[in-house]
Structure formats: C-alpha cells, structure tokens
Amino acid sequence: MALKPTGLLTVKKLAINAERKEAVRLAECMRRAEEKKAKLGELEGYLKEYTGALLTRGEQGLSVLELQGRHAFMAQINAVIIQQQSVVAAAQHQVDECRQRWFQAKRKADGISDLILRKEQDLNQLEDKRTQQLIDELSAQRWSRNKPME
C-alpha cells in the first residue's frame, strides 16, 4: 500500500500549473518572435526586389533626380530593416527570458515530484519495517505459546 504525502501533492499541483503557464508564455513569446523575424524577412526581400528593379531600370537610364530619389527610398528601407533587426533582437531576448522562467518552473516542479517520490519511498519503507516487526512479534508470540513446557 503506497502512502502519499498529501500536503506535498497540493504543492506539486501548484508547481505543475505554474510550469504549464510558463510553457504557454514561452510558446507565445516564440510565436511573436517568429512574426517579427518574418516581417524582417519580408523587408529584406522587398529591399532585394527593389534593388533588382533599380538595377534593371538603371540600365535603361535614370535621371540624377530619379536616382537620388530611389537611393533615398532605399536608405529609408535600410533604416526600417535596422530598426526591425533591433525589434527581432529584443524579441529573441524576451524568448530567452521566457525560456529561463519556464525552465526554472519546470525544475521546481520536477524537484517537488522527486521529493514526493522520496517521501513515498521513505513512508513505504517505514510501513514495511512496521509490518515486519509485527510479523516478528506475532511469530515470537506463537512460538512461545507452542513451546513445550519443560
């Protein structure tokens, strides 16, 4: 018969719930970070496409004014890309923090589970010892009752 340290079971349930909440937060942080990376990829793709179009258009000939305008626009796109790179870096930092919080919550829940297991084993060993003592006592009593009188 396995004995359970019931007070710790409540603590375990709370720790598991906390770990699950942190896992959900981590998943959400990762999703947002991926969205930001995708936006950065779109911006970089747009810049590459625009640069290609500019080269093609340049082969046909551009006025100085038109060339200056297109270069200014490309500079703006580059500025937005640099800004988005910062946003992506911040999102990745947030993912790292969320991952660390989840890992700590998981480690805590695992530690509590391990503690409960050790306590259950200790209680079971104690119960086994008591049972063996009772069996030994009963055997000794039976032996002394059945012992021939001298």
Backbone torsions as a table, in degrees:
resi	resn	phi	psi	omega
1	MET	NA	115.7	-178.0
2	ALA	-81.5	126.2	177.6
3	LEU	-93.2	144.3	-177.9
4	LYS	-117.9	132.2	171.7
5	PRO	-77.4	91.1	-169.0
6	THR	-61.5	-34.0	179.1
7	GLY	-62.0	-36.8	179.9
8	LEU	-73.0	-24.7	179.5
9	LEU	-64.5	-36.8	176.6
10	THR	-65.7	-42.8	178.2
11	VAL	-62.9	-41.1	178.7
12	LYS	-61.6	-44.5	179.9
13	LYS	-60.6	-43.2	178.2
14	LEU	-63.6	-41.4	180.0
15	ALA	-66.5	-39.3	178.3
16	ILE	-65.8	-41.9	177.4
17	ASN	-62.1	-41.6	178.8
18	ALA	-64.0	-40.7	179.1
19	GLU	-64.2	-40.5	178.8
20	ARG	-64.9	-41.4	178.2
21	LYS	-62.1	-42.0	178.5
22	GLU	-65.7	-35.3	177.8
23	ALA	-65.2	-39.5	177.8
24	VAL	-66.0	-42.8	178.0
25	ARG	-62.0	-41.2	178.4
26	LEU	-62.2	-44.9	179.4
27	ALA	-60.9	-40.5	179.5
28	GLU	-66.9	-42.9	177.0
29	CYS	-60.3	-42.5	-179.6
30	MET	-65.6	-38.9	178.4
31	ARG	-63.0	-46.5	179.4
32	ARG	-63.4	-39.9	179.0
33	ALA	-63.2	-40.1	178.5
34	GLU	-65.5	-37.9	176.9
35	GLU	-61.8	-41.9	-179.4
36	LYS	-68.1	-38.0	176.3
37	LYS	-65.8	-38.9	178.7
38	ALA	-63.7	-40.9	178.2
39	LYS	-63.8	-40.6	176.7
40	LEU	-61.2	-43.2	178.1
41	GLY	-60.7	-40.1	177.9
42	GLU	-63.4	-43.9	179.3
43	LEU	-62.8	-44.0	178.9
44	GLU	-64.6	-38.6	176.4
45	GLY	-64.1	-41.5	178.5
46	TYR	-63.2	-42.6	179.2
47	LEU	-62.5	-43.2	178.9
48	LYS	-62.1	-43.8	179.0
49	GLU	-63.6	-44.4	-179.4
50	TYR	-64.4	-40.7	178.6
51	THR	-62.8	-41.7	177.4
52	GLY	-62.6	-42.7	178.5
53	ALA	-65.0	-37.1	179.3
54	LEU	-65.6	-40.9	178.1
55	LEU	-63.6	-43.8	178.3
56	THR	-62.3	-45.7	-180.0
57	ARG	-65.9	-35.3	-179.6
58	GLY	-65.6	-31.9	178.0
59	GLU	-65.4	-26.8	179.8
60	GLN	-84.8	-14.1	178.4
61	GLY	104.6	129.9	178.7
62	LEU	-129.7	148.4	173.7
63	SER	-75.6	160.1	179.1
64	VAL	-60.7	-41.9	-179.6
65	LEU	-62.7	-45.2	-180.0
66	GLU	-65.0	-41.4	179.4
67	LEU	-63.4	-42.5	178.4
68	GLN	-62.8	-42.0	179.4
69	GLY	-62.9	-42.7	-179.9
70	ARG	-68.5	-38.9	177.0
71	HIS	-65.7	-38.8	177.4
72	ALA	-63.5	-41.5	178.2
73	PHE	-63.4	-42.4	178.5
74	MET	-63.9	-35.5	177.0
75	ALA	-64.4	-39.3	177.1
76	GLN	-64.5	-42.5	178.4
77	ILE	-62.5	-43.1	177.6
78	ASN	-60.4	-40.4	178.8
79	ALA	-62.9	-41.7	178.5
80	VAL	-65.5	-38.8	178.4
81	ILE	-63.4	-43.7	178.7
82	ILE	-62.2	-41.7	177.7
83	GLN	-62.7	-43.6	-179.5
84	GLN	-66.7	-33.4	175.8
85	GLN	-61.8	-37.7	176.1
86	SER	-66.1	-40.5	178.2
87	VAL	-62.8	-42.4	178.8
88	VAL	-64.0	-43.5	178.8
89	ALA	-61.6	-42.0	178.0
90	ALA	-64.7	-40.3	178.9
91	ALA	-64.9	-39.5	178.4
92	GLN	-66.4	-37.8	176.5
93	HIS	-62.0	-41.5	178.4
94	GLN	-65.0	-38.8	176.4
95	VAL	-61.2	-43.2	179.5
96	ASP	-61.3	-41.8	178.2
97	GLU	-65.8	-43.7	178.2
98	CYS	-62.1	-41.5	179.2
99	ARG	-62.4	-41.4	179.3
100	GLN	-64.6	-43.6	178.3
101	ARG	-63.0	-42.0	178.3
102	TRP	-63.2	-44.2	-179.1
103	PHE	-61.1	-41.7	178.5
104	GLN	-63.9	-41.9	179.2
105	ALA	-65.7	-39.4	178.8
106	LYS	-66.3	-44.3	179.1
107	ARG	-60.7	-39.2	179.0
108	LYS	-65.3	-46.7	-180.0
109	ALA	-62.6	-42.3	178.2
110	ASP	-64.0	-40.0	178.6
111	GLY	-62.7	-41.8	178.6
112	ILE	-66.1	-41.1	176.9
113	SER	-60.8	-42.8	178.2
114	ASP	-63.8	-41.7	178.2
115	LEU	-61.2	-44.4	178.9
116	ILE	-61.7	-43.0	179.1
117	LEU	-60.7	-44.5	178.6
118	ARG	-64.0	-41.8	179.0
119	LYS	-63.7	-41.9	178.0
120	GLU	-61.7	-42.9	178.6
121	GLN	-63.2	-42.9	177.6
122	ASP	-60.9	-45.4	179.5
123	LEU	-64.0	-40.4	179.1
124	ASN	-66.1	-39.8	177.5
125	GLN	-64.3	-41.0	177.8
126	LEU	-62.8	-44.1	178.2
127	GLU	-63.4	-42.0	177.4
128	ASP	-62.2	-40.5	179.5
129	LYS	-64.7	-43.8	178.0
130	ARG	-62.4	-42.6	179.0
131	THR	-62.4	-43.7	179.9
132	GLN	-64.9	-39.1	177.5
133	GLN	-63.1	-41.2	179.0
134	LEU	-64.5	-43.3	178.2
135	ILE	-62.4	-42.7	178.7
136	ASP	-62.9	-42.8	178.7
137	GLU	-61.8	-47.2	180.0
138	LEU	-63.8	-38.7	178.2
139	SER	-65.2	-41.7	179.7
140	ALA	-65.0	-41.5	178.5
141	GLN	-64.0	-42.6	-179.5
142	ARG	-66.4	-39.7	-179.7
143	TRP	-65.6	-41.6	-179.3
144	SER	-69.2	-29.9	177.1
145	ARG	-73.2	-35.8	-176.6
146	ASN	-90.8	-0.7	-178.5
147	LYS	-71.5	129.9	-179.9
148	PRO	-67.6	143.5	-179.7
149	MET	-80.9	140.0	-178.8
150	GLU	-104.1	NA	NA
